[in-house]
Amino acid sequence: LMCSCRVGGGFVQAGGSLRLSCAATGFYFDDRTIGWFRQVPGKEREGVSSISIPYGRTYYSDSVKGRFTISTNSARDTVNLEMNGLKPEDTAVYYCAAFDGFGSAGRVLGADVYNYWGKGALVTVSS
């Protein structure tokens, strides 16, 4: 099964907020870890945040800790990323992804373990 994740993006001024959502269609988030990643041209894909759906355990990269919040809804079929206090350096294409497993921050914030990827959404933060 492929994760047909939908991600909303947008344009916002520095200090503003945006919400990205990843919805499962024909795909189950149960027993999986869902991660958010971002990428800018010329750089590697960076792990931003992750949540283990059965346990609710969350992780954040140092660059977004305290500003971004990852969560899932009661049906556990949508994962949201609330982004507050946005900075120009948060500008990137954001992706949601899923894999069949769990782990420590070092594992779940690495793109290599994820085998289901959604389409990217551009987030632009102006200064």
Salt bridges, closest charged atoms under 4 A:
ASP30 OD1 - ARG76 NE 3.50
GLU46 OE1 - ARG38 NE 2.89
ASP62 OD1 - LYS65 NZ 3.30
GLU82 OE2 - ARG19 NE 2.92
ASP90 OD1 - ARG38 NH1 2.84
ASP90 OD2 - ARG67 NH1 2.73
ASP100 OD1 - ARG32 NE 2.36
